[in-house]
């Protein structure tokens, strides 16, 4: 797991059960505070799901809102 993936996962763990927006995750894992349009978060979420063998019920995509790790 890369450092960025680890930081992303820790952020999701810290906010388990809550929806984390892409901008929130960008600020947390990449320290990007200006809202931008990017699919970077989506790609890293896919990598986390694969590496940690997480199913869609474990790490949910909430359309138009972000991602949520089941609590």
LINJOVEN-V103936 format. One record per pair of residues at least 12 apart in sequence whose ideal C-beta (glycine too) atoms are under 8 Angstrom apart, sorted by the first residue. I is the first residue (numbers start at 1). J is the second residue. Records with the same first field share a line. If there is no record, write none. Layout:
# LINJOVEN-V103936
I = J ; J
This chain:
# LINJOVEN-V103936
1 = 48 ; 51
4 = 29 ; 30 ; 44
5 = 44 ; 47 ; 48 ; 51
7 = 28 ; 29
8 = 25 ; 28 ; 29 ; 41 ; 44 ; 45 ; 48
9 = 48 ; 52
11 = 24 ; 25 ; 28 ; 29
12 = 25 ; 59 ; 67 ; 68 ; 69
13 = 69
15 = 69
16 = 69 ; 70 ; 71
17 = 68 ; 69 ; 70 ; 71
18 = 68
19 = 62 ; 65 ; 66 ; 67 ; 68
20 = 66 ; 67 ; 68
21 = 65 ; 66
22 = 38 ; 41 ; 42 ; 66
23 = 35
24 = 66
25 = 41 ; 66 ; 67
26 = 38 ; 40 ; 41
29 = 44
41 = 67
45 = 59 ; 61 ; 67
57 = 70
58 = 70
